[in-house]
């Protein structure tokens, strides 16, 4: 079996923000006075936010890598680039192995469609083929705890708990080689939580590479064998979990220079 690899080489990500220069009272009044002509010109002005700056990283088969950093450091952006949901403006990403990301378990679902159709829609979003979805559909339905009658109804008629259980069952039915996780996911009511915890543990155990962003040190230490710390879109530390966490907390408490 081919070993799984995830690598990034000098990856940069920028976000374009349109019309920020128009967010002042003076420019609004000028725009109104000129019948909107200047307002339209100003609206075309673009500001750019550089979210990742020259990220180079390689994760090999068997590694569980935690990602830490303050809010806005680039953790979620890094995971989305790794998943292919964001395209870098520069740099190269290489993935060997089926990759699955758990960021928003409800993404790709349609409230007007019924439960069975949403199993298909979310499965396609996760990268499964129609044949693979059909093979998993009964197991997903069983894990969700929803009856065939409930699955035949539009998702908009479900309680919030039913929606979460179905979304979680679909999203965790896939067994990826590379698992990208933004915080640990548990779902549903009290009766469903223990089953969800075991499902997550199994998913992590069976993945060949895990990239896991979290704010909880104890969870990171219990799951990962390596950690990186992001600061202002750059890798500031990369190494054993204890060392990286110590660096992160020291940096967080140090006064700015």
N, C-alpha and C positions, 0 to 999 in steps of 0.2 A: 504494500500500500504506500502511495506517495506521501511523504511528510508534508504537513501543512506549514505554510509560511505566510506571514504578513509583514510587509516592509514598506516604508516610506522613505523617499530620497529627496531632500530639499523641498518639502511641500510648503507652499504658501497659499493662504486662502484670504480673499478680500470680499467684503460685502459692500455693495453700492447702495447708498442712501440718497434718494432723490428729493430735491426741493427743500432741504434743510435751511438753505439761505433765505427762504421765503417766510420763515417763522418769526417775523418781527412786525410790530405794529406799524412802524414807519414804512416798510416795504409793502405791507398790505394796503395802506392808505395811498401810496404812490400807484400801486396797481389799479386801485379803484378809480383814481383820478385819470389814469391813462386808458380807461375803458378795458382794463385787463391785459393790454398788450405787454407792458413791462412785467406784470405778474406771470404771464405765460413764459416770458424769457427767463425770469428768475427760477421758475419751476423746473427748468431744464438743468439747473446747476446740480452737480453731483458731488457728494462727499463720500469718501471711501474709508472703511474701517478694516484694518488688517487684523484678522482674527488668529491666523497661524503664520509664524515667521520662520521659515527654513527648518521645518521639522524633519529630522532623519532618525529613523527608528526601525529596528528589526525584531520581530517576535517569532520564535521558533516553536516547533511542535512540543507540546508538553508544558509550555509556559502559561502562567496565570498572572497577568500584569494589571496591577491597580493603577488608577489615574487619580491624582489628587491635585488640588489647586483651589484658590479662592474663586468666588463667583466672577465670571467674566474672564477667567484665565485661558479659556479655550477648550475645556474638557469635552463638552457636548459637540462642539465643532469638530474636534479631532475624531470622535467616534463616528460622526456622520460622514466625514471624509473617508474613513476606513471602510464604512459600509457602502460607499459609492453614492450616497444621497446628495453629497456636495462635490462639486468638481473644483480642484485647485486651479489657481491661475498659473501656477508654476510647480514643477516637481513631478515625481513619478510614484505611483502606488502599485504594489504587486501583491496579489492574493493567490495562494494555492490552497484550494479547499472550499467547500460550500460554506458561504458566510450568511449568518442570520443576525439581525439586530433587534433588540427589545428596547425601544425607546418609548413608543406610544402603542400599546397593544391594540388599540381600537382603530389605528390608522388603516385606511383601505376598506373600512366597513361602511355599509349603506343602510341608514335607518329605515328606508322605505322597503328594502328587500327583506325576505324572510331569513330565518336562521341558517337554513341549508344553503341558500344562495350566498350568504355572507361567509360561510365556510369556504366556498369557492373563491369569492372575491379576495378575502384576506390571504388565502393560500397562494393565489396568483401573485399578490403583492409580495409575499415572502419568497417568491422564486420557485414555487412548486409547479410541476406540470399538472394538467387536468387529471391524468392517470394517477399521479401520486396523491392528489387531493381526494379522489374517489376512494383510494385505498385507506386513507386516514379518517374519512368522514364519520364513520360509525364510532370509532374510538374517541374522536373529538366530541361528538354528541354525548356519548356516555360519560366522559369526564366532566362535561359542563353540568350534568345533572338535569338538563332540560328534557322534557318529554317530546316525542315526535309531534304531538299537537302544538306544543309551544314553538318548536322549530319551524313549523309551517306558517307561523304568524309573522307579520312585519316586526323588525327589531324595535321600531318606535313604540310598540305596545308593551315591551318588556320593562320590568322594574330596573333600576340602576344596577342592582345586584345581579340580575339575570344577564344584563348586557356585559358586565365585567367578567362574569364567569365564562360566557361564550367567547369573548375576545381573548381571555387568558388561555382557554383550552385550545383555541386555534393557534395562537402565537407560540405556544410551548410544545406543540405537537411535532414541530420540526426538530430534527437532531443534526445540528450543524457541526462542521469541522471547526469553524471559527465563530465564536459567540461574542457579540458586542453588547454590553449591558450598561445602561445608565441608571444607576441605583438598583437595589434589589427589589424585585416585584413580588408582592403578595396580593391576593385578590379575593373579593367576595365577602360573604358573611362569615360568622364564626365557624359554622359547620364546614365551610369550604377552605378555610385558611390552612389547616394542617395538611390537607391534600395538596394545596398549592405550594406549600413550603417543600414538601417532598418532591414535587414535580420540578421545582427550581433546582433543588440539590442534584437530582438525577440529570437534568439538562447540563448543569455545569460540569458534573463528573464525566459525562460522556463527550463533551466538547474537547477538541485537541488543543485549541488555543482559546483563552478567555482574555478579553480586555474589559475591565470593570471599573467604572467611575463611581465613586461614592464619597460621602462626607463622614462616614462612620469608620473610625480607625479599627475598631474591634472586628468589624466585618471584613475589612481589607486584610488584616493580619490573619484571619481565619481561613481566607479563601486563596490569597495570592502568594506567589513565591518571588515576586519582583514588583517594583512600583516606580512610577515616574511622577515628577512634580512639574506642573506647568505654571509658568509665570509670564504674564503678558504675551501669551501666544508662543512661548519658547519652552523647550525642555530645560529646566533649571537643575534637575537632579534625576538620576536613573540608577537604580541599584537594589540591594536588599530592602524589603519592606520597612524594617525598623529604622534603617538609615535614612530612607527617603522621608518617612513620617517625621523623624527628628528634624531633618532639614526644613520641611514644610512648616512645622510649628515654630521653629526658630525664626524663620523668615517672616512668618505672620505676626510675631510679637516684636520684631526688630523695628526701630524707628526708621523712616525713610531717610536715605542719604542725599 
